[in-house]
Amino acid sequence: MRYMARRVLEGASLLATAREMDARGVPTREGRGWHHSTVRSVLVNPAVAGLRVHRREIAGPGAWEPVLDRATWEEVRAVLADPARKRKRPTRRYLLTGLVETAAGDPMTGRPDRGPGGEMTRRCYATRSPAKTSTSIGADDLEALVVEAVLAALDGAVLPVPDETPTAGGTSPH
């Protein structure tokens, strides 16, 4: 636990710390592998600082030797509570989510398709029915086909122009 606290204070991510614990062969209390959320829950637990908890409130010192001193525990909690630590994940865009369905009427949603090792192999649209065999189609190909069809349908179409005439109140109706 001291190792995990030190790594977090050094700026390591929870995921990296979990992987390091697994690589060192240190199991969790239940004998399982580490997960980033497990590292977080262990480090923010008041019991590691020798504090007793009652109804989710710190009730005072416990009758055991703390693993981390109170100052270190507070520092780790402050680091983990810092919003700047939140990872900014790129937003994946799936143009047709909510609009595509199979011939049988099953909805399809955009998601990454993963290979046997868990790595993303492509973007796709797939059904989410665990009871049936999932159907999927490559997102890039389907989106290109739909965009081309929409552009072909709009080619030569006359689009309505919104009325921008101000109303009596001085604003447009839109």
WOUR-V725763 format. One record per residue. N is the residue number from 1. PSI is psi in whole degrees, -180 to 180 (999 if undefined). Layout:
N:PSI / N:PSI
This chain:
1:-39 / 2:-38 / 3:-46 / 4:-42 / 5:-44 / 6:-43 / 7:-41 / 8:-42 / 9:-25 / 10:-8 / 11:4 / 12:149 / 13:160 / 14:-38 / 15:-45 / 16:-40 / 17:-42 / 18:-44 / 19:-37 / 20:-41 / 21:-42 / 22:-43 / 23:-32 / 24:-6 / 25:24 / 26:112 / 27:166 / 28:175 / 29:-33 / 30:-1 / 31:13 / 32:177 / 33:164 / 34:149 / 35:152 / 36:-36 / 37:-29 / 38:-42 / 39:-46 / 40:-50 / 41:-35 / 42:-45 / 43:-30 / 44:-5 / 45:122 / 46:-25 / 47:-31 / 48:-20 / 49:12 / 50:27 / 51:136 / 52:141 / 53:137 / 54:123 / 55:47 / 56:16 / 57:142 / 58:122 / 59:-5 / 60:-175 / 61:147 / 62:174 / 63:25 / 64:163 / 65:127 / 66:148 / 67:-41 / 68:144 / 69:159 / 70:-41 / 71:-43 / 72:-44 / 73:-45 / 74:-39 / 75:-43 / 76:-44 / 77:-41 / 78:-42 / 79:-46 / 80:-24 / 81:-10 / 82:120 / 83:-22 / 84:-18 / 85:-19 / 86:129 / 87:133 / 88:101 / 89:138 / 90:139 / 91:125 / 92:133 / 93:130 / 94:100 / 95:-34 / 96:6 / 97:131 / 98:-9 / 99:-16 / 100:139 / 101:163 / 102:172 / 103:-27 / 104:-2 / 105:8 / 106:130 / 107:147 / 108:139 / 109:154 / 110:139 / 111:161 / 112:142 / 113:131 / 114:143 / 115:-176 / 116:-29 / 117:1 / 118:-4 / 119:146 / 120:127 / 121:-30 / 122:165 / 123:143 / 124:170 / 125:133 / 126:158 / 127:161 / 128:34 / 129:105 / 130:-22 / 131:-22 / 132:170 / 133:130 / 134:140 / 135:137 / 136:159 / 137:144 / 138:130 / 139:-43 / 140:-44 / 141:-46 / 142:-44 / 143:-41 / 144:-41 / 145:-46 / 146:-43 / 147:-44 / 148:-42 / 149:-41 / 150:-44 / 151:-38 / 152:-39 / 153:-35 / 154:-16 / 155:117 / 156:-7 / 157:144 / 158:118 / 159:141 / 160:141 / 161:128 / 162:144 / 163:118 / 164:15 / 165:124 / 166:146 / 167:180 / 168:-28 / 169:-3 / 170:6 / 171:156 / 172:160 / 173:-8 / 174:999
